[in-house]
Amino acid sequence: VQLVESGGGLVQPGESLRLSCAASGFTFRRYDMSWHRQAPGKERELVASISSAGSNTNYADSVKGRFTISRDNAKNTMFLQMNSLKLEDTAVYYCQARWGSLNYWGQGTQVTVSS
């Protein structure tokens, strides 16, 4: 089982990034997926989630209207489009796969928003 995040980087406030999470080693289309983030000195928090078929999504209040979660089950990949980035979005972003009691995490990708 492997989840590999990519797309992080250093951007200025107001700019955009698109994160990807490539999955392998399990039946991706069965799993609910989510993005989490952890800033220095803070607990990991849920950013956005998407159901297995992609029909239901949920967002943290702090990112509603700015971030969009999506998935492509044919390509075993999940995405997080992040627009209008703010300084407080700086964190390591992790993807998670969940199905029943099964739970997998990626290694994370750093997003830094700085002027």
Biopython code that builds the backbone (N, CA, C, O; Angstrom):
import numpy as np
from Bio.PDB.StructureBuilder import StructureBuilder

atoms = [
    (1, "VAL", "N", (0.843, -1.190, 0.000)),
    (1, "VAL", "CA", (0.000, 0.000, 0.000)),
    (1, "VAL", "C", (0.878, 1.240, 0.000)),
    (1, "VAL", "O", (1.839, 1.342, 0.763)),
    (2, "GLN", "N", (0.532, 2.173, -0.863)),
    (2, "GLN", "CA", (1.320, 3.398, -0.929)),
    (2, "GLN", "C", (0.427, 4.575, -1.293)),
    (2, "GLN", "O", (-0.402, 4.493, -2.199)),
    (3, "LEU", "N", (0.614, 5.668, -0.569)),
    (3, "LEU", "CA", (0.001, 6.946, -0.894)),
    (3, "LEU", "C", (1.129, 7.956, -1.030)),
    (3, "LEU", "O", (1.910, 8.144, -0.097)),
    (4, "VAL", "N", (1.220, 8.598, -2.169)),
    (4, "VAL", "CA", (2.318, 9.526, -2.422)),
    (4, "VAL", "C", (1.748, 10.889, -2.789)),
    (4, "VAL", "O", (1.118, 11.064, -3.832)),
    (5, "GLU", "N", (1.990, 11.856, -1.893)),
    (5, "GLU", "CA", (1.544, 13.226, -2.146)),
    (5, "GLU", "C", (2.588, 13.970, -2.968)),
    (5, "GLU", "O", (3.783, 13.692, -2.873)),
    (6, "SER", "N", (2.132, 14.897, -3.756)),
    (6, "SER", "CA", (3.024, 15.763, -4.526)),
    (6, "SER", "C", (2.318, 17.084, -4.808)),
    (6, "SER", "O", (1.109, 17.209, -4.617)),
    (7, "GLY", "N", (3.093, 18.068, -5.267)),
    (7, "GLY", "CA", (2.513, 19.350, -5.643)),
    (7, "GLY", "C", (2.719, 20.469, -4.652)),
    (7, "GLY", "O", (2.357, 21.614, -4.920)),
    (8, "GLY", "N", (3.294, 20.152, -3.516)),
    (8, "GLY", "CA", (3.553, 21.198, -2.537)),
    (8, "GLY", "C", (4.657, 22.138, -3.011)),
    (8, "GLY", "O", (5.328, 21.885, -4.012)),
    (9, "GLY", "N", (4.827, 23.225, -2.270)),
    (9, "GLY", "CA", (5.866, 24.172, -2.624)),
    (9, "GLY", "C", (5.740, 25.469, -1.869)),
    (9, "GLY", "O", (4.975, 25.583, -0.911)),
    (10, "LEU", "N", (6.503, 26.444, -2.315)),
    (10, "LEU", "CA", (6.511, 27.779, -1.711)),
    (10, "LEU", "C", (5.771, 28.740, -2.632)),
    (10, "LEU", "O", (6.121, 28.891, -3.803)),
    (11, "VAL", "N", (4.752, 29.384, -2.091)),
    (11, "VAL", "CA", (3.970, 30.344, -2.863)),
    (11, "VAL", "C", (3.723, 31.589, -2.029)),
    (11, "VAL", "O", (3.920, 31.596, -0.814)),
    (12, "GLN", "N", (3.287, 32.641, -2.709)),
    (12, "GLN", "CA", (2.935, 33.879, -2.014)),
    (12, "GLN", "C", (1.446, 33.878, -1.681)),
    (12, "GLN", "O", (0.670, 33.153, -2.303)),
    (13, "PRO", "N", (1.051, 34.674, -0.719)),
    (13, "PRO", "CA", (-0.388, 34.780, -0.399)),
    (13, "PRO", "C", (-1.191, 35.149, -1.635)),
    (13, "PRO", "O", (-0.783, 35.990, -2.437)),
    (14, "GLY", "N", (-2.351, 34.496, -1.772)),
    (14, "GLY", "CA", (-3.206, 34.743, -2.917)),
    (14, "GLY", "C", (-2.969, 33.824, -4.092)),
    (14, "GLY", "O", (-3.792, 33.756, -5.006)),
    (15, "GLU", "N", (-1.863, 33.121, -4.080)),
    (15, "GLU", "CA", (-1.556, 32.207, -5.183)),
    (15, "GLU", "C", (-2.236, 30.855, -4.974)),
    (15, "GLU", "O", (-2.916, 30.629, -3.974)),
    (16, "SER", "N", (-2.032, 29.964, -5.947)),
    (16, "SER", "CA", (-2.696, 28.658, -5.937)),
    (16, "SER", "C", (-1.686, 27.529, -6.015)),
    (16, "SER", "O", (-0.568, 27.701, -6.500)),
    (17, "LEU", "N", (-2.100, 26.380, -5.530)),
    (17, "LEU", "CA", (-1.366, 25.121, -5.669)),
    (17, "LEU", "C", (-2.368, 24.005, -5.876)),
    (17, "LEU", "O", (-3.514, 24.089, -5.433)),
    (18, "ARG", "N", (-1.923, 22.958, -6.553)),
    (18, "ARG", "CA", (-2.742, 21.758, -6.708)),
    (18, "ARG", "C", (-1.945, 20.573, -6.193)),
    (18, "ARG", "O", (-0.897, 20.223, -6.735)),
    (19, "LEU", "N", (-2.464, 19.962, -5.133)),
    (19, "LEU", "CA", (-1.840, 18.775, -4.571)),
    (19, "LEU", "C", (-2.434, 17.522, -5.207)),
    (19, "LEU", "O", (-3.611, 17.487, -5.566)),
    (20, "SER", "N", (-1.607, 16.509, -5.335)),
    (20, "SER", "CA", (-2.052, 15.203, -5.815)),
    (20, "SER", "C", (-1.681, 14.132, -4.805)),
    (20, "SER", "O", (-0.691, 14.255, -4.082)),
    (21, "CYS", "N", (-2.477, 13.097, -4.766)),
    (21, "CYS", "CA", (-2.202, 11.938, -3.927)),
    (21, "CYS", "C", (-2.385, 10.703, -4.801)),
    (21, "CYS", "O", (-3.509, 10.341, -5.150)),
    (22, "ALA", "N", (-1.284, 10.064, -5.150)),
    (22, "ALA", "CA", (-1.314, 8.877, -5.999)),
    (22, "ALA", "C", (-1.358, 7.636, -5.132)),
    (22, "ALA", "O", (-0.515, 7.456, -4.252)),
    (23, "ALA", "N", (-2.340, 6.777, -5.377)),
    (23, "ALA", "CA", (-2.547, 5.588, -4.561)),
    (23, "ALA", "C", (-2.184, 4.325, -5.319)),
    (23, "ALA", "O", (-2.379, 4.237, -6.531)),
    (24, "SER", "N", (-1.658, 3.354, -4.599)),
    (24, "SER", "CA", (-1.359, 2.060, -5.192)),
    (24, "SER", "C", (-1.385, 0.989, -4.113)),
    (24, "SER", "O", (-1.187, 1.273, -2.932)),
    (25, "GLY", "N", (-1.631, -0.238, -4.532)),
    (25, "GLY", "CA", (-1.596, -1.354, -3.606)),
    (25, "GLY", "C", (-2.911, -1.669, -2.926)),
    (25, "GLY", "O", (-2.974, -2.576, -2.096)),
    (26, "PHE", "N", (-3.963, -0.937, -3.260)),
    (26, "PHE", "CA", (-5.284, -1.234, -2.716)),
    (26, "PHE", "C", (-6.338, -0.766, -3.710)),
    (26, "PHE", "O", (-6.024, -0.068, -4.674)),
    (27, "THR", "N", (-7.589, -1.153, -3.472)),
    (27, "THR", "CA", (-8.672, -0.827, -4.393)),
    (27, "THR", "C", (-9.171, 0.581, -4.094)),
    (27, "THR", "O", (-10.083, 0.786, -3.293)),
    (28, "PHE", "N", (-8.556, 1.525, -4.752)),
    (28, "PHE", "CA", (-8.766, 2.952, -4.469)),
    (28, "PHE", "C", (-10.245, 3.326, -4.496)),
    (28, "PHE", "O", (-10.696, 4.081, -3.635)),
    (29, "ARG", "N", (-10.994, 2.830, -5.440)),
    (29, "ARG", "CA", (-12.371, 3.286, -5.628)),
    (29, "ARG", "C", (-13.284, 2.905, -4.450)),
    (29, "ARG", "O", (-14.387, 3.440, -4.328)),
    (30, "ARG", "N", (-12.837, 1.996, -3.593)),
    (30, "ARG", "CA", (-13.640, 1.590, -2.436)),
    (30, "ARG", "C", (-13.463, 2.513, -1.238)),
    (30, "ARG", "O", (-14.272, 2.508, -0.310)),
    (31, "TYR", "N", (-12.408, 3.297, -1.270)),
    (31, "TYR", "CA", (-11.999, 4.045, -0.085)),
    (31, "TYR", "C", (-12.492, 5.483, -0.094)),
    (31, "TYR", "O", (-12.416, 6.169, -1.114)),
    (32, "ASP", "N", (-12.997, 5.934, 1.050)),
    (32, "ASP", "CA", (-13.155, 7.357, 1.280)),
    (32, "ASP", "C", (-11.759, 7.955, 1.442)),
    (32, "ASP", "O", (-10.860, 7.326, 2.001)),
    (33, "MET", "N", (-11.595, 9.177, 0.943)),
    (33, "MET", "CA", (-10.287, 9.810, 0.979)),
    (33, "MET", "C", (-10.387, 11.178, 1.640)),
    (33, "MET", "O", (-11.450, 11.799, 1.656)),
    (34, "SER", "N", (-9.272, 11.633, 2.181)),
    (34, "SER", "CA", (-9.282, 12.945, 2.804)),
    (34, "SER", "C", (-7.891, 13.565, 2.785)),
    (34, "SER", "O", (-6.877, 12.881, 2.647)),
    (35, "TRP", "N", (-7.883, 14.863, 2.927)),
    (35, "TRP", "CA", (-6.650, 15.634, 3.095)),
    (35, "TRP", "C", (-6.629, 16.182, 4.521)),
    (35, "TRP", "O", (-7.642, 16.656, 5.035)),
    (36, "HIS", "N", (-5.485, 16.108, 5.132)),
    (36, "HIS", "CA", (-5.252, 16.655, 6.458)),
    (36, "HIS", "C", (-4.009, 17.531, 6.385)),
    (36, "HIS", "O", (-3.223, 17.436, 5.443)),
    (37, "ARG", "N", (-3.843, 18.370, 7.374)),
    (37, "ARG", "CA", (-2.619, 19.161, 7.432)),
    (37, "ARG", "C", (-2.170, 19.347, 8.872)),
    (37, "ARG", "O", (-2.958, 19.295, 9.816)),
    (38, "GLN", "N", (-0.881, 19.565, 8.993)),
    (38, "GLN", "CA", (-0.316, 19.797, 10.323)),
    (38, "GLN", "C", (0.703, 20.916, 10.227)),
    (38, "GLN", "O", (1.710, 20.815, 9.526)),
    (39, "ALA", "N", (0.411, 21.982, 10.949)),
    (39, "ALA", "CA", (1.323, 23.118, 11.013)),
    (39, "ALA", "C", (2.258, 22.932, 12.204)),
    (39, "ALA", "O", (1.932, 22.201, 13.139)),
    (40, "PRO", "N", (3.411, 23.585, 12.175)),
    (40, "PRO", "CA", (4.367, 23.446, 13.286)),
    (40, "PRO", "C", (3.725, 23.800, 14.619)),
    (40, "PRO", "O", (3.113, 24.858, 14.768)),
    (41, "GLY", "N", (3.872, 22.907, 15.579)),
    (41, "GLY", "CA", (3.347, 23.153, 16.913)),
    (41, "GLY", "C", (1.855, 22.963, 17.066)),
    (41, "GLY", "O", (1.295, 23.235, 18.128)),
    (42, "LYS", "N", (1.208, 22.497, 16.010)),
    (42, "LYS", "CA", (-0.245, 22.299, 16.058)),
    (42, "LYS", "C", (-0.586, 20.843, 15.777)),
    (42, "LYS", "O", (0.225, 20.087, 15.243)),
    (43, "GLU", "N", (-1.806, 20.471, 16.150)),
    (43, "GLU", "CA", (-2.279, 19.124, 15.885)),
    (43, "GLU", "C", (-2.690, 18.988, 14.417)),
    (43, "GLU", "O", (-3.024, 19.967, 13.750)),
    (44, "ARG", "N", (-2.656, 17.758, 13.944)),
    (44, "ARG", "CA", (-3.113, 17.488, 12.593)),
    (44, "ARG", "C", (-4.613, 17.748, 12.509)),
    (44, "ARG", "O", (-5.363, 17.366, 13.407)),
    (45, "GLU", "N", (-5.049, 18.398, 11.432)),
    (45, "GLU", "CA", (-6.458, 18.717, 11.287)),
    (45, "GLU", "C", (-6.975, 18.267, 9.924)),
    (45, "GLU", "O", (-6.237, 18.218, 8.940)),
    (46, "LEU", "N", (-8.261, 17.940, 9.899)),
    (46, "LEU", "CA", (-8.907, 17.556, 8.650)),
    (46, "LEU", "C", (-9.159, 18.803, 7.814)),
    (46, "LEU", "O", (-9.691, 19.799, 8.306)),
    (47, "VAL", "N", (-8.774, 18.736, 6.554)),
    (47, "VAL", "CA", (-8.969, 19.853, 5.629)),
    (47, "VAL", "C", (-10.192, 19.610, 4.750)),
    (47, "VAL", "O", (-11.057, 20.477, 4.622)),
    (48, "ALA", "N", (-10.255, 18.423, 4.146)),
    (48, "ALA", "CA", (-11.356, 18.110, 3.237)),
    (48, "ALA", "C", (-11.447, 16.601, 3.085)),
    (48, "ALA", "O", (-10.455, 15.886, 3.222)),
    (49, "SER", "N", (-12.660, 16.126, 2.799)),
    (49, "SER", "CA", (-12.854, 14.696, 2.588)),
    (49, "SER", "C", (-13.761, 14.483, 1.384)),
    (49, "SER", "O", (-14.527, 15.364, 0.994)),
    (50, "ILE", "N", (-13.656, 13.294, 0.809)),
    (50, "ILE", "CA", (-14.465, 12.950, -0.358)),
    (50, "ILE", "C", (-14.828, 11.480, -0.266)),
    (50, "ILE", "O", (-14.002, 10.646, 0.106)),
    (51, "SER", "N", (-16.070, 11.170, -0.606)),
    (51, "SER", "CA", (-16.534, 9.791, -0.537)),
    (51, "SER", "C", (-15.923, 8.953, -1.658)),
    (51, "SER", "O", (-15.303, 9.479, -2.582)),
    (52, "SER", "N", (-16.111, 7.654, -1.555)),
    (52, "SER", "CA", (-15.450, 6.740, -2.483)),
    (52, "SER", "C", (-15.805, 7.016, -3.950)),
    (52, "SER", "O", (-14.953, 6.920, -4.833)),
    (53, "ALA", "N", (-17.060, 7.357, -4.190)),
    (53, "ALA", "CA", (-17.486, 7.634, -5.564)),
    (53, "ALA", "C", (-17.311, 9.096, -5.955)),
    (53, "ALA", "O", (-17.511, 9.475, -7.109)),
    (54, "GLY", "N", (-16.938, 9.898, -4.984)),
    (54, "GLY", "CA", (-16.747, 11.320, -5.253)),
    (54, "GLY", "C", (-17.998, 12.154, -5.168)),
    (54, "GLY", "O", (-17.987, 13.337, -5.509)),
    (55, "SER", "N", (-19.086, 11.543, -4.713)),
    (55, "SER", "CA", (-20.365, 12.251, -4.716)),
    (55, "SER", "C", (-20.552, 13.170, -3.516)),
    (55, "SER", "O", (-21.351, 14.105, -3.571)),
    (56, "ASN", "N", (-19.834, 12.916, -2.443)),
    (56, "ASN", "CA", (-19.958, 13.747, -1.246)),
    (56, "ASN", "C", (-18.608, 14.314, -0.847)),
    (56, "ASN", "O", (-17.605, 13.602, -0.804)),
    (57, "THR", "N", (-18.599, 15.602, -0.556)),
    (57, "THR", "CA", (-17.385, 16.265, -0.097)),
    (57, "THR", "C", (-17.685, 17.096, 1.137)),
    (57, "THR", "O", (-18.806, 17.565, 1.335)),
    (58, "ASN", "N", (-16.676, 17.268, 1.953)),
    (58, "ASN", "CA", (-16.790, 18.111, 3.136)),
    (58, "ASN", "C", (-15.498, 18.898, 3.316)),
    (58, "ASN", "O", (-14.415, 18.443, 2.950)),
    (59, "TYR", "N", (-15.642, 20.091, 3.892)),
    (59, "TYR", "CA", (-14.486, 20.968, 4.042)),
    (59, "TYR", "C", (-14.444, 21.573, 5.444)),
    (59, "TYR", "O", (-15.480, 21.811, 6.066)),
    (60, "ALA", "N", (-13.255, 21.811, 5.914)),
    (60, "ALA", "CA", (-13.093, 22.609, 7.128)),
    (60, "ALA", "C", (-13.550, 24.032, 6.834)),
    (60, "ALA", "O", (-13.392, 24.529, 5.719)),
    (61, "ASP", "N", (-14.110, 24.671, 7.832)),
    (61, "ASP", "CA", (-14.601, 26.039, 7.641)),
    (61, "ASP", "C", (-13.500, 26.973, 7.141)),
    (61, "ASP", "O", (-13.759, 27.903, 6.378)),
    (62, "SER", "N", (-12.282, 26.714, 7.577)),
    (62, "SER", "CA", (-11.173, 27.593, 7.238)),
    (62, "SER", "C", (-10.797, 27.560, 5.760)),
    (62, "SER", "O", (-10.113, 28.463, 5.280)),
    (63, "VAL", "N", (-11.234, 26.532, 5.030)),
    (63, "VAL", "CA", (-10.850, 26.419, 3.614)),
    (63, "VAL", "C", (-12.053, 26.455, 2.676)),
    (63, "VAL", "O", (-11.880, 26.442, 1.457)),
    (64, "LYS", "N", (-13.263, 26.499, 3.220)),
    (64, "LYS", "CA", (-14.456, 26.516, 2.364)),
    (64, "LYS", "C", (-14.416, 27.694, 1.406)),
    (64, "LYS", "O", (-14.112, 28.822, 1.794)),
    (65, "GLY", "N", (-14.728, 27.410, 0.147)),
    (65, "GLY", "CA", (-14.739, 28.448, -0.865)),
    (65, "GLY", "C", (-13.383, 28.697, -1.496)),
    (65, "GLY", "O", (-13.289, 29.389, -2.510)),
    (66, "ARG", "N", (-12.329, 28.140, -0.910)),
    (66, "ARG", "CA", (-10.976, 28.328, -1.460)),
    (66, "ARG", "C", (-10.360, 27.020, -1.957)),
    (66, "ARG", "O", (-9.619, 27.013, -2.941)),
    (67, "PHE", "N", (-10.662, 25.931, -1.287)),
    (67, "PHE", "CA", (-10.097, 24.624, -1.636)),
    (67, "PHE", "C", (-11.181, 23.742, -2.261)),
    (67, "PHE", "O", (-12.360, 23.836, -1.916)),
    (68, "THR", "N", (-10.751, 22.890, -3.180)),
    (68, "THR", "CA", (-11.649, 21.919, -3.800)),
    (68, "THR", "C", (-10.982, 20.559, -3.840)),
    (68, "THR", "O", (-9.888, 20.401, -4.384)),
    (69, "ILE", "N", (-11.659, 19.575, -3.253)),
    (69, "ILE", "CA", (-11.167, 18.205, -3.266)),
    (69, "ILE", "C", (-11.845, 17.459, -4.410)),
    (69, "ILE", "O", (-13.026, 17.666, -4.690)),
    (70, "SER", "N", (-11.082, 16.589, -5.063)),
    (70, "SER", "CA", (-11.637, 15.781, -6.151)),
    (70, "SER", "C", (-10.846, 14.496, -6.260)),
    (70, "SER", "O", (-9.798, 14.349, -5.630)),
    (71, "ARG", "N", (-11.343, 13.568, -7.055)),
    (71, "ARG", "CA", (-10.639, 12.305, -7.248)),
    (71, "ARG", "C", (-10.918, 11.773, -8.642)),
    (71, "ARG", "O", (-11.937, 12.081, -9.259)),
    (72, "ASP", "N", (-9.987, 10.970, -9.116)),
    (72, "ASP", "CA", (-10.127, 10.283, -10.397)),
    (72, "ASP", "C", (-9.903, 8.804, -10.119)),
    (72, "ASP", "O", (-8.763, 8.346, -10.036)),
    (73, "ASN", "N", (-10.981, 8.069, -9.977)),
    (73, "ASN", "CA", (-10.870, 6.657, -9.621)),
    (73, "ASN", "C", (-10.234, 5.830, -10.734)),
    (73, "ASN", "O", (-9.670, 4.769, -10.469)),
    (74, "ALA", "N", (-10.316, 6.298, -11.957)),
    (74, "ALA", "CA", (-9.677, 5.583, -13.060)),
    (74, "ALA", "C", (-8.157, 5.689, -12.983)),
    (74, "ALA", "O", (-7.436, 4.825, -13.483)),
    (75, "LYS", "N", (-7.681, 6.759, -12.349)),
    (75, "LYS", "CA", (-6.233, 6.986, -12.242)),
    (75, "LYS", "C", (-5.722, 6.815, -10.822)),
    (75, "LYS", "O", (-4.557, 7.091, -10.536)),
    (76, "ASN", "N", (-6.607, 6.355, -9.924)),
    (76, "ASN", "CA", (-6.203, 6.118, -8.521)),
    (76, "ASN", "C", (-5.525, 7.344, -7.910)),
    (76, "ASN", "O", (-4.496, 7.233, -7.244)),
    (77, "THR", "N", (-6.108, 8.486, -8.143)),
    (77, "THR", "CA", (-5.504, 9.733, -7.685)),
    (77, "THR", "C", (-6.550, 10.665, -7.087)),
    (77, "THR", "O", (-7.681, 10.753, -7.566)),
    (78, "MET", "N", (-6.147, 11.349, -6.039)),
    (78, "MET", "CA", (-6.976, 12.371, -5.412)),
    (78, "MET", "C", (-6.256, 13.708, -5.533)),
    (78, "MET", "O", (-5.029, 13.764, -5.612)),
    (79, "PHE", "N", (-7.041, 14.780, -5.545)),
    (79, "PHE", "CA", (-6.467, 16.100, -5.735)),
    (79, "PHE", "C", (-6.992, 17.069, -4.677)),
    (79, "PHE", "O", (-8.048, 16.858, -4.080)),
    (80, "LEU", "N", (-6.229, 18.126, -4.467)),
    (80, "LEU", "CA", (-6.702, 19.243, -3.658)),
    (80, "LEU", "C", (-6.273, 20.521, -4.364)),
    (80, "LEU", "O", (-5.093, 20.871, -4.377)),
    (81, "GLN", "N", (-7.238, 21.207, -4.945)),
    (81, "GLN", "CA", (-6.973, 22.495, -5.568)),
    (81, "GLN", "C", (-7.085, 23.565, -4.494)),
    (81, "GLN", "O", (-8.131, 23.722, -3.863)),
    (82, "MET", "N", (-6.012, 24.287, -4.296)),
    (82, "MET", "CA", (-5.964, 25.301, -3.249)),
    (82, "MET", "C", (-5.779, 26.669, -3.886)),
    (82, "MET", "O", (-4.740, 26.955, -4.479)),
    (83, "ASN", "N", (-6.786, 27.498, -3.758)),
    (83, "ASN", "CA", (-6.748, 28.856, -4.300)),
    (83, "ASN", "C", (-6.729, 29.878, -3.168)),
    (83, "ASN", "O", (-7.049, 29.565, -2.021)),
    (84, "SER", "N", (-6.350, 31.090, -3.511)),
    (84, "SER", "CA", (-6.331, 32.188, -2.535)),
    (84, "SER", "C", (-5.622, 31.778, -1.244)),
    (84, "SER", "O", (-6.139, 31.979, -0.145)),
    (85, "LEU", "N", (-4.454, 31.213, -1.397)),
    (85, "LEU", "CA", (-3.729, 30.695, -0.239)),
    (85, "LEU", "C", (-3.375, 31.807, 0.731)),
    (85, "LEU", "O", (-3.067, 32.931, 0.335)),
    (86, "LYS", "N", (-3.426, 31.466, 2.009)),
    (86, "LYS", "CA", (-3.134, 32.397, 3.093)),
    (86, "LYS", "C", (-1.915, 31.916, 3.872)),
    (86, "LYS", "O", (-1.523, 30.752, 3.792)),
    (87, "LEU", "N", (-1.334, 32.828, 4.617)),
    (87, "LEU", "CA", (-0.171, 32.475, 5.434)),
    (87, "LEU", "C", (-0.494, 31.291, 6.353)),
    (87, "LEU", "O", (0.343, 30.416, 6.576)),
    (88, "GLU", "N", (-1.706, 31.280, 6.871)),
    (88, "GLU", "CA", (-2.095, 30.240, 7.823)),
    (88, "GLU", "C", (-2.363, 28.883, 7.179)),
    (88, "GLU", "O", (-2.659, 27.916, 7.881)),
    (89, "ASP", "N", (-2.265, 28.801, 5.870)),
    (89, "ASP", "CA", (-2.377, 27.510, 5.196)),
    (89, "ASP", "C", (-1.047, 26.758, 5.194)),
    (89, "ASP", "O", (-0.984, 25.604, 4.770)),
    (90, "THR", "N", (-0.008, 27.397, 5.658)),
    (90, "THR", "CA", (1.300, 26.755, 5.718)),
    (90, "THR", "C", (1.247, 25.531, 6.630)),
    (90, "THR", "O", (0.861, 25.629, 7.794)),
    (91, "ALA", "N", (1.636, 24.385, 6.090)),
    (91, "ALA", "CA", (1.578, 23.134, 6.840)),
    (91, "ALA", "C", (2.121, 22.005, 5.963)),
    (91, "ALA", "O", (2.366, 22.179, 4.769)),
    (92, "VAL", "N", (2.297, 20.861, 6.586)),
    (92, "VAL", "CA", (2.510, 19.631, 5.822)),
    (92, "VAL", "C", (1.133, 19.037, 5.558)),
    (92, "VAL", "O", (0.326, 18.876, 6.473)),
    (93, "TYR", "N", (0.880, 18.718, 4.308)),
    (93, "TYR", "CA", (-0.416, 18.186, 3.900)),
    (93, "TYR", "C", (-0.291, 16.682, 3.650)),
    (93, "TYR", "O", (0.605, 16.215, 2.947)),
    (94, "TYR", "N", (-1.228, 15.944, 4.254)),
    (94, "TYR", "CA", (-1.222, 14.487, 4.171)),
    (94, "TYR", "C", (-2.510, 13.990, 3.538)),
    (94, "TYR", "O", (-3.573, 14.575, 3.747)),
    (95, "CYS", "N", (-2.422, 12.926, 2.774)),
    (95, "CYS", "CA", (-3.641, 12.279, 2.308)),
    (95, "CYS", "C", (-3.867, 10.999, 3.106)),
    (95, "CYS", "O", (-2.929, 10.348, 3.566)),
    (96, "GLN", "N", (-5.140, 10.668, 3.251)),
    (96, "GLN", "CA", (-5.555, 9.508, 4.016)),
    (96, "GLN", "C", (-6.587, 8.723, 3.228)),
    (96, "GLN", "O", (-7.451, 9.297, 2.564)),
    (97, "ALA", "N", (-6.486, 7.395, 3.312)),
    (97, "ALA", "CA", (-7.473, 6.498, 2.717)),
    (97, "ALA", "C", (-8.136, 5.692, 3.825)),
    (97, "ALA", "O", (-7.454, 5.161, 4.702)),
    (98, "ARG", "N", (-9.476, 5.598, 3.788)),
    (98, "ARG", "CA", (-10.196, 4.887, 4.841)),
    (98, "ARG", "C", (-11.260, 3.969, 4.237)),
    (98, "ARG", "O", (-12.011, 4.353, 3.340)),
    (99, "TRP", "N", (-11.294, 2.727, 4.769)),
    (99, "TRP", "CA", (-12.351, 1.770, 4.385)),
    (99, "TRP", "C", (-12.568, 0.841, 5.545)),
    (99, "TRP", "O", (-11.739, -0.027, 5.817)),
    (100, "GLY", "N", (-13.662, 1.012, 6.225)),
    (100, "GLY", "CA", (-13.905, 0.217, 7.422)),
    (100, "GLY", "C", (-12.811, 0.494, 8.438)),
    (100, "GLY", "O", (-12.562, 1.644, 8.800)),
    (101, "SER", "N", (-12.164, -0.559, 8.892)),
    (101, "SER", "CA", (-11.102, -0.412, 9.884)),
    (101, "SER", "C", (-9.736, -0.158, 9.243)),
    (101, "SER", "O", (-8.747, 0.042, 9.948)),
    (102, "LEU", "N", (-9.680, -0.165, 7.923)),
    (102, "LEU", "CA", (-8.421, 0.058, 7.221)),
    (102, "LEU", "C", (-8.179, 1.551, 7.048)),
    (102, "LEU", "O", (-9.094, 2.311, 6.730)),
    (103, "ASN", "N", (-6.945, 1.951, 7.261)),
    (103, "ASN", "CA", (-6.613, 3.367, 7.326)),
    (103, "ASN", "C", (-5.162, 3.535, 6.892)),
    (103, "ASN", "O", (-4.256, 3.005, 7.536)),
    (104, "TYR", "N", (-4.933, 4.276, 5.796)),
    (104, "TYR", "CA", (-3.580, 4.476, 5.308)),
    (104, "TYR", "C", (-3.274, 5.962, 5.184)),
    (104, "TYR", "O", (-4.154, 6.780, 4.916)),
    (105, "TRP", "N", (-1.996, 6.287, 5.389)),
    (105, "TRP", "CA", (-1.541, 7.677, 5.311)),
    (105, "TRP", "C", (-0.368, 7.799, 4.340)),
    (105, "TRP", "O", (0.427, 6.874, 4.176)),
    (106, "GLY", "N", (-0.283, 8.957, 3.706)),
    (106, "GLY", "CA", (0.889, 9.287, 2.919)),
    (106, "GLY", "C", (1.953, 9.919, 3.792)),
    (106, "GLY", "O", (1.766, 10.098, 4.996)),
    (107, "GLN", "N", (3.078, 10.255, 3.166)),
    (107, "GLN", "CA", (4.214, 10.782, 3.915)),
    (107, "GLN", "C", (4.162, 12.297, 4.052)),
    (107, "GLN", "O", (4.904, 12.879, 4.843)),
    (108, "GLY", "N", (3.285, 12.934, 3.281)),
    (108, "GLY", "CA", (3.102, 14.379, 3.399)),
    (108, "GLY", "C", (3.874, 15.186, 2.365)),
    (108, "GLY", "O", (4.906, 14.756, 1.849)),
    (109, "THR", "N", (3.341, 16.364, 2.080)),
    (109, "THR", "CA", (4.012, 17.319, 1.206)),
    (109, "THR", "C", (3.921, 18.702, 1.839)),
    (109, "THR", "O", (2.872, 19.095, 2.349)),
    (110, "GLN", "N", (5.020, 19.427, 1.802)),
    (110, "GLN", "CA", (5.079, 20.723, 2.477)),
    (110, "GLN", "C", (4.478, 21.814, 1.602)),
    (110, "GLN", "O", (4.811, 21.948, 0.425)),
    (111, "VAL", "N", (3.587, 22.586, 2.206)),
    (111, "VAL", "CA", (3.050, 23.792, 1.568)),
    (111, "VAL", "C", (3.451, 24.973, 2.430)),
    (111, "VAL", "O", (3.133, 25.021, 3.619)),
    (112, "THR", "N", (4.146, 25.920, 1.833)),
    (112, "THR", "CA", (4.579, 27.120, 2.552)),
    (112, "THR", "C", (4.056, 28.343, 1.824)),
    (112, "THR", "O", (4.332, 28.559, 0.644)),
    (113, "VAL", "N", (3.295, 29.137, 2.561)),
    (113, "VAL", "CA", (2.769, 30.390, 2.020)),
    (113, "VAL", "C", (3.485, 31.524, 2.739)),
    (113, "VAL", "O", (3.360, 31.692, 3.952)),
    (114, "SER", "N", (4.237, 32.296, 1.963)),
    (114, "SER", "CA", (5.054, 33.338, 2.571)),
    (114, "SER", "C", (5.201, 34.510, 1.612)),
    (114, "SER", "O", (5.304, 34.334, 0.398)),
    (115, "SER", "N", (5.209, 35.698, 2.178)),
    (115, "SER", "CA", (5.419, 36.883, 1.363)),
    (115, "SER", "C", (6.891, 37.277, 1.373)),
    (115, "SER", "O", (7.271, 38.261, 0.738)),
]
sb = StructureBuilder()
sb.init_structure("model")
sb.init_model(0)
sb.init_chain("A")
sb.init_seg("    ")
for serial, (resi, resn, name, xyz) in enumerate(atoms, 1):
    if name == "N":
        sb.init_residue(resn, " ", resi, " ")
    sb.init_atom(name, np.array(xyz, "f"), 0.0, 1.0, " ", f" {name:<3s}", serial, name[0])
structure = sb.get_structure()
